Amino acid sequence: MSEHNKAHEARHGLIDSVKAKAKEIFGAVSGNDSLTAEGQLEQAEARQRRAANTAEALADAESQRAYDDAAEARLEGAEARGHLSAEAASIEQGIHTDALAQKRAAELGARQEVLTEAVRAEQDARRQEQQAVADQQEQSREAVDEVVDAAAEQRESVQDAARAKAKAQRIRSEADQLTNEADLP
């Protein structure tokens, strides 16, 4: 990867990180847990990409250093004796092969780490979503229970009022009957 592409990747990674942080903050402010989790996931991915880019840059530098070392060994071998040039070429190839193997191992490790972090973040987001659904269902059940209790209290109040009205009617009737019996006006 050229220096220009590395710089472009670094800028792109920084922009992605800022976008993800903004998404997380907006989600937190607006109460949108899904958006917050998505922002956190994207931040984790951006961190992993930066780590992978750093590992790749280190591997490139190490590869370049190994290549430079091999070139130096080649020059020394040519100056010292002609038969040492074959040995220098062999050393160069071994160093280059090792550097490439290390670079590939570093890239593979960084990719695996990014994937692992992405899976972990996705699982966390799912757990949070499931918990939010469970909390909402519990709140709905509590609201239904409150409505049922209020309806029962209303029925009981209506029944109490009907009994009181019937009792008052009965007392009025008895009073009217006593008034009639006593022949009072």
CNS distance restraints for C-alpha pairs under 8 A (distance, minus, plus):
assign (resid   1 and name CA) (resid   5 and name CA) 6.09 0.50 0.50
assign (resid   1 and name CA) (resid   6 and name CA) 6.54 0.50 0.50
assign (resid   2 and name CA) (resid   6 and name CA) 6.26 0.50 0.50
assign (resid   3 and name CA) (resid   7 and name CA) 6.15 0.50 0.50
assign (resid   4 and name CA) (resid   8 and name CA) 6.14 0.50 0.50
assign (resid   5 and name CA) (resid   9 and name CA) 6.02 0.50 0.50
assign (resid   6 and name CA) (resid  10 and name CA) 6.12 0.50 0.50
assign (resid   6 and name CA) (resid  53 and name CA) 7.71 0.50 0.50
assign (resid   7 and name CA) (resid  11 and name CA) 6.20 0.50 0.50
assign (resid   8 and name CA) (resid  12 and name CA) 6.03 0.50 0.50
assign (resid   9 and name CA) (resid  13 and name CA) 5.96 0.50 0.50
assign (resid   9 and name CA) (resid  53 and name CA) 7.79 0.50 0.50
assign (resid  10 and name CA) (resid  14 and name CA) 6.20 0.50 0.50
assign (resid  10 and name CA) (resid  50 and name CA) 7.15 0.50 0.50
assign (resid  10 and name CA) (resid  53 and name CA) 7.78 0.50 0.50
assign (resid  11 and name CA) (resid  15 and name CA) 6.15 0.50 0.50
assign (resid  12 and name CA) (resid  16 and name CA) 6.11 0.50 0.50
assign (resid  13 and name CA) (resid  17 and name CA) 6.10 0.50 0.50
assign (resid  13 and name CA) (resid  46 and name CA) 5.86 0.50 0.50
assign (resid  13 and name CA) (resid  49 and name CA) 7.05 0.50 0.50
assign (resid  13 and name CA) (resid  50 and name CA) 6.46 0.50 0.50
assign (resid  14 and name CA) (resid  18 and name CA) 6.23 0.50 0.50
assign (resid  14 and name CA) (resid  46 and name CA) 7.74 0.50 0.50
assign (resid  15 and name CA) (resid  19 and name CA) 6.12 0.50 0.50
assign (resid  16 and name CA) (resid  20 and name CA) 6.04 0.50 0.50
assign (resid  16 and name CA) (resid  42 and name CA) 7.67 0.50 0.50
assign (resid  16 and name CA) (resid  43 and name CA) 7.59 0.50 0.50
assign (resid  16 and name CA) (resid  46 and name CA) 6.38 0.50 0.50
assign (resid  17 and name CA) (resid  21 and name CA) 6.15 0.50 0.50
assign (resid  17 and name CA) (resid  42 and name CA) 7.26 0.50 0.50
assign (resid  17 and name CA) (resid  43 and name CA) 5.34 0.50 0.50
assign (resid  17 and name CA) (resid  46 and name CA) 5.59 0.50 0.50
assign (resid  17 and name CA) (resid  47 and name CA) 7.57 0.50 0.50
assign (resid  18 and name CA) (resid  22 and name CA) 6.12 0.50 0.50
assign (resid  19 and name CA) (resid  23 and name CA) 6.14 0.50 0.50
assign (resid  19 and name CA) (resid  39 and name CA) 7.95 0.50 0.50
assign (resid  20 and name CA) (resid  24 and name CA) 6.16 0.50 0.50
assign (resid  20 and name CA) (resid  38 and name CA) 7.80 0.50 0.50
assign (resid  20 and name CA) (resid  39 and name CA) 4.46 0.50 0.50
assign (resid  20 and name CA) (resid  40 and name CA) 6.74 0.50 0.50
assign (resid  20 and name CA) (resid  41 and name CA) 8.00 0.50 0.50
assign (resid  20 and name CA) (resid  42 and name CA) 5.42 0.50 0.50
assign (resid  20 and name CA) (resid  43 and name CA) 5.34 0.50 0.50
assign (resid  21 and name CA) (resid  25 and name CA) 6.13 0.50 0.50
assign (resid  21 and name CA) (resid  39 and name CA) 5.99 0.50 0.50
assign (resid  21 and name CA) (resid  40 and name CA) 7.19 0.50 0.50
assign (resid  21 and name CA) (resid  43 and name CA) 6.62 0.50 0.50
assign (resid  22 and name CA) (resid  26 and name CA) 5.99 0.50 0.50
assign (resid  22 and name CA) (resid  39 and name CA) 7.44 0.50 0.50
assign (resid  23 and name CA) (resid  27 and name CA) 5.98 0.50 0.50
assign (resid  23 and name CA) (resid  35 and name CA) 6.51 0.50 0.50
assign (resid  23 and name CA) (resid  36 and name CA) 6.48 0.50 0.50
assign (resid  23 and name CA) (resid  38 and name CA) 7.60 0.50 0.50
assign (resid  23 and name CA) (resid  39 and name CA) 4.96 0.50 0.50
assign (resid  24 and name CA) (resid  28 and name CA) 6.11 0.50 0.50
assign (resid  24 and name CA) (resid  35 and name CA) 6.33 0.50 0.50
assign (resid  24 and name CA) (resid  36 and name CA) 4.07 0.50 0.50
assign (resid  24 and name CA) (resid  37 and name CA) 6.85 0.50 0.50
assign (resid  24 and name CA) (resid  38 and name CA) 7.09 0.50 0.50
assign (resid  24 and name CA) (resid  39 and name CA) 4.27 0.50 0.50
assign (resid  24 and name CA) (resid  40 and name CA) 6.05 0.50 0.50
assign (resid  25 and name CA) (resid  29 and name CA) 6.03 0.50 0.50
assign (resid  25 and name CA) (resid  36 and name CA) 6.80 0.50 0.50
assign (resid  26 and name CA) (resid  30 and name CA) 5.91 0.50 0.50
assign (resid  26 and name CA) (resid  35 and name CA) 7.73 0.50 0.50
assign (resid  26 and name CA) (resid  36 and name CA) 7.30 0.50 0.50
assign (resid  27 and name CA) (resid  31 and name CA) 5.75 0.50 0.50
assign (resid  27 and name CA) (resid  32 and name CA) 4.61 0.50 0.50
assign (resid  27 and name CA) (resid  33 and name CA) 6.12 0.50 0.50
assign (resid  27 and name CA) (resid  34 and name CA) 7.33 0.50 0.50
assign (resid  27 and name CA) (resid  35 and name CA) 4.80 0.50 0.50
assign (resid  27 and name CA) (resid  36 and name CA) 4.41 0.50 0.50
assign (resid  27 and name CA) (resid  39 and name CA) 7.90 0.50 0.50
assign (resid  28 and name CA) (resid  32 and name CA) 6.20 0.50 0.50
assign (resid  28 and name CA) (resid  33 and name CA) 6.67 0.50 0.50
assign (resid  28 and name CA) (resid  35 and name CA) 7.87 0.50 0.50
assign (resid  28 and name CA) (resid  36 and name CA) 5.69 0.50 0.50
assign (resid  32 and name CA) (resid  36 and name CA) 6.33 0.50 0.50
assign (resid  33 and name CA) (resid  37 and name CA) 6.02 0.50 0.50
assign (resid  33 and name CA) (resid 128 and name CA) 7.89 0.50 0.50
assign (resid  33 and name CA) (resid 129 and name CA) 7.76 0.50 0.50
assign (resid  34 and name CA) (resid  38 and name CA) 6.06 0.50 0.50
assign (resid  34 and name CA) (resid 125 and name CA) 7.20 0.50 0.50
assign (resid  34 and name CA) (resid 129 and name CA) 7.21 0.50 0.50
assign (resid  35 and name CA) (resid  39 and name CA) 6.10 0.50 0.50
assign (resid  36 and name CA) (resid  40 and name CA) 6.23 0.50 0.50
assign (resid  37 and name CA) (resid  41 and name CA) 6.06 0.50 0.50
assign (resid  37 and name CA) (resid 121 and name CA) 7.96 0.50 0.50
assign (resid  37 and name CA) (resid 125 and name CA) 5.73 0.50 0.50
assign (resid  38 and name CA) (resid  42 and name CA) 6.11 0.50 0.50
assign (resid  38 and name CA) (resid 125 and name CA) 7.72 0.50 0.50
assign (resid  39 and name CA) (resid  43 and name CA) 6.12 0.50 0.50
assign (resid  40 and name CA) (resid  44 and name CA) 6.21 0.50 0.50
assign (resid  40 and name CA) (resid 121 and name CA) 7.84 0.50 0.50
assign (resid  41 and name CA) (resid  45 and name CA) 6.22 0.50 0.50
assign (resid  41 and name CA) (resid 118 and name CA) 6.71 0.50 0.50
assign (resid  41 and name CA) (resid 121 and name CA) 5.60 0.50 0.50
assign (resid  41 and name CA) (resid 122 and name CA) 7.27 0.50 0.50
assign (resid  42 and name CA) (resid  46 and name CA) 6.07 0.50 0.50
assign (resid  43 and name CA) (resid  47 and name CA) 6.14 0.50 0.50
assign (resid  44 and name CA) (resid  48 and name CA) 6.16 0.50 0.50
assign (resid  44 and name CA) (resid 117 and name CA) 6.98 0.50 0.50
assign (resid  44 and name CA) (resid 118 and name CA) 7.28 0.50 0.50
assign (resid  44 and name CA) (resid 121 and name CA) 7.90 0.50 0.50
assign (resid  45 and name CA) (resid  49 and name CA) 6.10 0.50 0.50
assign (resid  45 and name CA) (resid 114 and name CA) 6.37 0.50 0.50
assign (resid  45 and name CA) (resid 117 and name CA) 7.45 0.50 0.50
assign (resid  45 and name CA) (resid 118 and name CA) 6.59 0.50 0.50
assign (resid  46 and name CA) (resid  50 and name CA) 6.13 0.50 0.50
assign (resid  47 and name CA) (resid  51 and name CA) 6.12 0.50 0.50
assign (resid  48 and name CA) (resid  52 and name CA) 6.04 0.50 0.50
assign (resid  48 and name CA) (resid 110 and name CA) 7.22 0.50 0.50
assign (resid  48 and name CA) (resid 111 and name CA) 7.99 0.50 0.50
assign (resid  48 and name CA) (resid 113 and name CA) 7.17 0.50 0.50
assign (resid  48 and name CA) (resid 114 and name CA) 5.12 0.50 0.50
assign (resid  48 and name CA) (resid 117 and name CA) 7.98 0.50 0.50
assign (resid  49 and name CA) (resid  53 and name CA) 6.00 0.50 0.50
assign (resid  49 and name CA) (resid 114 and name CA) 7.19 0.50 0.50
assign (resid  50 and name CA) (resid  54 and name CA) 6.01 0.50 0.50
assign (resid  51 and name CA) (resid  55 and name CA) 6.04 0.50 0.50
assign (resid  51 and name CA) (resid 110 and name CA) 6.91 0.50 0.50
assign (resid  52 and name CA) (resid  56 and name CA) 6.01 0.50 0.50
assign (resid  52 and name CA) (resid 107 and name CA) 6.46 0.50 0.50
assign (resid  52 and name CA) (resid 110 and name CA) 5.02 0.50 0.50
assign (resid  52 and name CA) (resid 111 and name CA) 6.86 0.50 0.50
assign (resid  53 and name CA) (resid  57 and name CA) 6.03 0.50 0.50
assign (resid  54 and name CA) (resid  58 and name CA) 6.09 0.50 0.50
assign (resid  55 and name CA) (resid  59 and name CA) 6.03 0.50 0.50
assign (resid  55 and name CA) (resid 106 and name CA) 6.24 0.50 0.50
assign (resid  55 and name CA) (resid 107 and name CA) 6.79 0.50 0.50
assign (resid  55 and name CA) (resid 110 and name CA) 7.33 0.50 0.50
assign (resid  56 and name CA) (resid  60 and name CA) 6.00 0.50 0.50
assign (resid  56 and name CA) (resid 103 and name CA) 6.80 0.50 0.50
assign (resid  56 and name CA) (resid 106 and name CA) 7.16 0.50 0.50
assign (resid  56 and name CA) (resid 107 and name CA) 6.29 0.50 0.50
assign (resid  57 and name CA) (resid  61 and name CA) 6.09 0.50 0.50
assign (resid  58 and name CA) (resid  62 and name CA) 6.02 0.50 0.50
assign (resid  59 and name CA) (resid  63 and name CA) 5.92 0.50 0.50
assign (resid  59 and name CA) (resid  99 and name CA) 7.41 0.50 0.50
assign (resid  59 and name CA) (resid 102 and name CA) 7.11 0.50 0.50
assign (resid  59 and name CA) (resid 103 and name CA) 4.83 0.50 0.50
assign (resid  59 and name CA) (resid 106 and name CA) 7.33 0.50 0.50
assign (resid  60 and name CA) (resid  64 and name CA) 6.03 0.50 0.50
assign (resid  60 and name CA) (resid 103 and name CA) 7.26 0.50 0.50
assign (resid  61 and name CA) (resid  65 and name CA) 6.00 0.50 0.50
assign (resid  62 and name CA) (resid  66 and name CA) 6.02 0.50 0.50
assign (resid  62 and name CA) (resid  99 and name CA) 6.81 0.50 0.50
assign (resid  63 and name CA) (resid  67 and name CA) 6.02 0.50 0.50
assign (resid  63 and name CA) (resid  96 and name CA) 6.85 0.50 0.50
assign (resid  63 and name CA) (resid  99 and name CA) 5.20 0.50 0.50
assign (resid  63 and name CA) (resid 100 and name CA) 6.88 0.50 0.50
assign (resid  63 and name CA) (resid 103 and name CA) 7.71 0.50 0.50
assign (resid  64 and name CA) (resid  68 and name CA) 6.01 0.50 0.50
assign (resid  65 and name CA) (resid  69 and name CA) 6.06 0.50 0.50
assign (resid  66 and name CA) (resid  70 and name CA) 6.11 0.50 0.50
assign (resid  66 and name CA) (resid  92 and name CA) 7.97 0.50 0.50
assign (resid  66 and name CA) (resid  95 and name CA) 6.12 0.50 0.50
assign (resid  66 and name CA) (resid  96 and name CA) 6.41 0.50 0.50
assign (resid  66 and name CA) (resid  99 and name CA) 6.90 0.50 0.50
assign (resid  67 and name CA) (resid  71 and name CA) 6.21 0.50 0.50
assign (resid  67 and name CA) (resid  92 and name CA) 7.23 0.50 0.50
assign (resid  67 and name CA) (resid  95 and name CA) 7.58 0.50 0.50
assign (resid  67 and name CA) (resid  96 and name CA) 6.43 0.50 0.50
assign (resid  68 and name CA) (resid  72 and name CA) 6.21 0.50 0.50
assign (resid  69 and name CA) (resid  73 and name CA) 6.18 0.50 0.50
assign (resid  69 and name CA) (resid  92 and name CA) 7.94 0.50 0.50
assign (resid  70 and name CA) (resid  74 and name CA) 6.08 0.50 0.50
assign (resid  70 and name CA) (resid  88 and name CA) 7.31 0.50 0.50
assign (resid  70 and name CA) (resid  89 and name CA) 7.78 0.50 0.50
assign (resid  70 and name CA) (resid  91 and name CA) 7.07 0.50 0.50
assign (resid  70 and name CA) (resid  92 and name CA) 4.61 0.50 0.50
assign (resid  70 and name CA) (resid  95 and name CA) 7.30 0.50 0.50
assign (resid  71 and name CA) (resid  75 and name CA) 6.34 0.50 0.50
assign (resid  71 and name CA) (resid  92 and name CA) 7.48 0.50 0.50
assign (resid  72 and name CA) (resid  76 and name CA) 6.27 0.50 0.50
assign (resid  73 and name CA) (resid  77 and name CA) 6.03 0.50 0.50
assign (resid  73 and name CA) (resid  88 and name CA) 5.95 0.50 0.50
assign (resid  73 and name CA) (resid  92 and name CA) 7.80 0.50 0.50
assign (resid  74 and name CA) (resid  78 and name CA) 6.22 0.50 0.50
assign (resid  74 and name CA) (resid  85 and name CA) 6.25 0.50 0.50
assign (resid  74 and name CA) (resid  88 and name CA) 5.29 0.50 0.50
assign (resid  74 and name CA) (resid  89 and name CA) 6.67 0.50 0.50
assign (resid  74 and name CA) (resid  92 and name CA) 7.84 0.50 0.50
assign (resid  75 and name CA) (resid  79 and name CA) 6.23 0.50 0.50
assign (resid  76 and name CA) (resid  80 and name CA) 6.07 0.50 0.50
assign (resid  77 and name CA) (resid  81 and name CA) 6.00 0.50 0.50
assign (resid  77 and name CA) (resid  82 and name CA) 7.01 0.50 0.50
assign (resid  77 and name CA) (resid  84 and name CA) 5.11 0.50 0.50
assign (resid  77 and name CA) (resid  85 and name CA) 4.99 0.50 0.50
assign (resid  77 and name CA) (resid  88 and name CA) 6.27 0.50 0.50
assign (resid  78 and name CA) (resid  82 and name CA) 5.70 0.50 0.50
assign (resid  78 and name CA) (resid  84 and name CA) 7.05 0.50 0.50
assign (resid  78 and name CA) (resid  85 and name CA) 5.62 0.50 0.50
assign (resid  80 and name CA) (resid  84 and name CA) 7.41 0.50 0.50
assign (resid  81 and name CA) (resid  85 and name CA) 7.20 0.50 0.50
assign (resid  82 and name CA) (resid  86 and name CA) 7.91 0.50 0.50
assign (resid  83 and name CA) (resid  87 and name CA) 7.46 0.50 0.50
assign (resid  84 and name CA) (resid  88 and name CA) 6.16 0.50 0.50
assign (resid  85 and name CA) (resid  89 and name CA) 6.15 0.50 0.50
assign (resid  86 and name CA) (resid  90 and name CA) 6.30 0.50 0.50
assign (resid  87 and name CA) (resid  91 and name CA) 6.21 0.50 0.50
assign (resid  88 and name CA) (resid  92 and name CA) 6.03 0.50 0.50
assign (resid  89 and name CA) (resid  93 and name CA) 6.15 0.50 0.50
assign (resid  90 and name CA) (resid  94 and name CA) 6.23 0.50 0.50
assign (resid  91 and name CA) (resid  95 and name CA) 6.10 0.50 0.50
assign (resid  92 and name CA) (resid  96 and name CA) 5.99 0.50 0.50
assign (resid  93 and name CA) (resid  97 and name CA) 5.92 0.50 0.50
assign (resid  94 and name CA) (resid  98 and name CA) 6.02 0.50 0.50
assign (resid  95 and name CA) (resid  99 and name CA) 6.00 0.50 0.50
assign (resid  96 and name CA) (resid 100 and name CA) 6.08 0.50 0.50
assign (resid  97 and name CA) (resid 101 and name CA) 6.06 0.50 0.50
assign (resid  98 and name CA) (resid 102 and name CA) 6.03 0.50 0.50
assign (resid  99 and name CA) (resid 103 and name CA) 6.01 0.50 0.50
assign (resid 100 and name CA) (resid 104 and name CA) 6.04 0.50 0.50
assign (resid 101 and name CA) (resid 105 and name CA) 6.04 0.50 0.50
assign (resid 102 and name CA) (resid 106 and name CA) 6.03 0.50 0.50
assign (resid 103 and name CA) (resid 107 and name CA) 6.12 0.50 0.50
assign (resid 104 and name CA) (resid 108 and name CA) 5.98 0.50 0.50
assign (resid 105 and name CA) (resid 109 and name CA) 6.00 0.50 0.50
assign (resid 106 and name CA) (resid 110 and name CA) 6.10 0.50 0.50
assign (resid 107 and name CA) (resid 111 and name CA) 6.11 0.50 0.50
assign (resid 108 and name CA) (resid 112 and name CA) 6.08 0.50 0.50
assign (resid 109 and name CA) (resid 113 and name CA) 6.10 0.50 0.50
assign (resid 110 and name CA) (resid 114 and name CA) 6.21 0.50 0.50
assign (resid 111 and name CA) (resid 115 and name CA) 6.22 0.50 0.50
assign (resid 112 and name CA) (resid 116 and name CA) 6.05 0.50 0.50
assign (resid 113 and name CA) (resid 117 and name CA) 6.07 0.50 0.50
assign (resid 114 and name CA) (resid 118 and name CA) 6.08 0.50 0.50
assign (resid 115 and name CA) (resid 119 and name CA) 6.15 0.50 0.50
assign (resid 116 and name CA) (resid 120 and name CA) 6.14 0.50 0.50
assign (resid 117 and name CA) (resid 121 and name CA) 6.02 0.50 0.50
assign (resid 118 and name CA) (resid 122 and name CA) 6.08 0.50 0.50
assign (resid 119 and name CA) (resid 123 and name CA) 6.16 0.50 0.50
assign (resid 120 and name CA) (resid 124 and name CA) 6.20 0.50 0.50
assign (resid 121 and name CA) (resid 125 and name CA) 6.15 0.50 0.50
assign (resid 122 and name CA) (resid 126 and name CA) 6.22 0.50 0.50
assign (resid 123 and name CA) (resid 127 and name CA) 6.19 0.50 0.50
assign (resid 124 and name CA) (resid 128 and name CA) 6.19 0.50 0.50
assign (resid 125 and name CA) (resid 129 and name CA) 6.15 0.50 0.50
assign (resid 126 and name CA) (resid 130 and name CA) 6.12 0.50 0.50
assign (resid 127 and name CA) (resid 131 and name CA) 6.11 0.50 0.50
assign (resid 128 and name CA) (resid 132 and name CA) 6.14 0.50 0.50
assign (resid 129 and name CA) (resid 133 and name CA) 6.29 0.50 0.50
assign (resid 130 and name CA) (resid 134 and name CA) 6.18 0.50 0.50
assign (resid 131 and name CA) (resid 135 and name CA) 6.08 0.50 0.50
assign (resid 132 and name CA) (resid 136 and name CA) 6.13 0.50 0.50
assign (resid 133 and name CA) (resid 137 and name CA) 6.17 0.50 0.50
assign (resid 134 and name CA) (resid 138 and name CA) 6.20 0.50 0.50
assign (resid 135 and name CA) (resid 139 and name CA) 6.23 0.50 0.50
assign (resid 136 and name CA) (resid 140 and name CA) 6.19 0.50 0.50
assign (resid 137 and name CA) (resid 141 and name CA) 6.21 0.50 0.50
assign (resid 138 and name CA) (resid 142 and name CA) 6.22 0.50 0.50
assign (resid 139 and name CA) (resid 143 and name CA) 6.16 0.50 0.50
assign (resid 140 and name CA) (resid 144 and name CA) 6.22 0.50 0.50
assign (resid 141 and name CA) (resid 145 and name CA) 6.20 0.50 0.50
assign (resid 142 and name CA) (resid 146 and name CA) 6.23 0.50 0.50
assign (resid 143 and name CA) (resid 147 and name CA) 6.28 0.50 0.50
assign (resid 144 and name CA) (resid 148 and name CA) 6.19 0.50 0.50
assign (resid 145 and name CA) (resid 149 and name CA) 6.13 0.50 0.50
assign (resid 146 and name CA) (resid 150 and name CA) 6.08 0.50 0.50
assign (resid 147 and name CA) (resid 151 and name CA) 6.13 0.50 0.50
assign (resid 148 and name CA) (resid 152 and name CA) 6.24 0.50 0.50
assign (resid 149 and name CA) (resid 153 and name CA) 6.22 0.50 0.50
assign (resid 150 and name CA) (resid 154 and name CA) 6.12 0.50 0.50
assign (resid 151 and name CA) (resid 155 and name CA) 6.19 0.50 0.50
assign (resid 152 and name CA) (resid 156 and name CA) 6.17 0.50 0.50
assign (resid 153 and name CA) (resid 157 and name CA) 6.11 0.50 0.50
assign (resid 154 and name CA) (resid 158 and name CA) 6.18 0.50 0.50
assign (resid 155 and name CA) (resid 159 and name CA) 6.14 0.50 0.50
assign (resid 156 and name CA) (resid 160 and name CA) 6.08 0.50 0.50
assign (resid 157 and name CA) (resid 161 and name CA) 6.11 0.50 0.50
assign (resid 158 and name CA) (resid 162 and name CA) 6.14 0.50 0.50
assign (resid 159 and name CA) (resid 163 and name CA) 6.14 0.50 0.50
assign (resid 160 and name CA) (resid 164 and name CA) 6.12 0.50 0.50
assign (resid 161 and name CA) (resid 165 and name CA) 6.05 0.50 0.50
assign (resid 162 and name CA) (resid 166 and name CA) 6.08 0.50 0.50
assign (resid 163 and name CA) (resid 167 and name CA) 6.05 0.50 0.50
assign (resid 164 and name CA) (resid 168 and name CA) 6.08 0.50 0.50
assign (resid 165 and name CA) (resid 169 and name CA) 6.09 0.50 0.50
assign (resid 166 and name CA) (resid 170 and name CA) 6.09 0.50 0.50
assign (resid 167 and name CA) (resid 171 and name CA) 6.13 0.50 0.50
assign (resid 168 and name CA) (resid 172 and name CA) 6.10 0.50 0.50
assign (resid 169 and name CA) (resid 173 and name CA) 6.09 0.50 0.50
assign (resid 170 and name CA) (resid 174 and name CA) 6.13 0.50 0.50
assign (resid 171 and name CA) (resid 175 and name CA) 6.03 0.50 0.50
assign (resid 172 and name CA) (resid 176 and name CA) 6.02 0.50 0.50
assign (resid 173 and name CA) (resid 177 and name CA) 6.05 0.50 0.50
assign (resid 174 and name CA) (resid 178 and name CA) 6.08 0.50 0.50
assign (resid 175 and name CA) (resid 179 and name CA) 6.02 0.50 0.50
assign (resid 176 and name CA) (resid 180 and name CA) 6.11 0.50 0.50
assign (resid 177 and name CA) (resid 181 and name CA) 6.11 0.50 0.50
assign (resid 178 and name CA) (resid 182 and name CA) 5.98 0.50 0.50
assign (resid 179 and name CA) (resid 183 and name CA) 5.95 0.50 0.50
assign (resid 179 and name CA) (resid 184 and name CA) 5.37 0.50 0.50
assign (resid 179 and name CA) (resid 185 and name CA) 7.50 0.50 0.50
assign (resid 180 and name CA) (resid 184 and name CA) 6.34 0.50 0.50
